[in-house]
Amino acid sequence: MTEKINTQAFDVADHLRTPEEMAAYLDACILESDGDPAFITKALADIARAQD
């Protein structure tokens, strides 16, 4: 029998509070993106939502 795992939604934009945190997040995403423009676009969208 498989056990059901409950998860909670996580939105990184809720945790990016300062310009320094946003810059660090973008830097990390660029390093991890392996040149994938969609990954970087998503990171920029996360930062834009965090600024609202």
N, C-alpha and C positions, 0 to 999 in steps of 0.2 A: 504494500500500500504506500502510495506517495504522500508525503506530508505537504500540506499547503503552506506556502510562505507568503506572508503579507508584507508589502512594501509601501513606502510613502513617497509621494511625489517630491522631487527635489528641483528647485529652480535656483541656479547659481546667481541669478540677478538679485535674489533676495539677500545674498551674502556679500555682494560687492558694494562696499559702503564709501570708500575713499578713492580719490584718484590714484593713489599708490597701489591699492588693491586691484583696481581695474587695469593698471599698467602691468602689474605682475601677472595677472590672469591672461592678458593678451600675449605677453612674452612667452608664458608657458604654452599657450595654445599654438603660437607660431612654431615653437620648438617641436611640439608633438604632431603638428599637422602634416609633416612630410611633404610639404608643398601643395596640399589639398586646399584649393581656394574656397570650397564649400565649408570646410572646417573653420577657416579664418573668418569667413562671412558670418557663420553662426556665433563665433566669439564676439564679433563686433555688434551683432544684434543683442547678445546677452548684455553687453556693456551699455548699449543704448537703452535697453529696458531698465537697467539698474539706475540710470540717471533720471528716470521719470519720478 
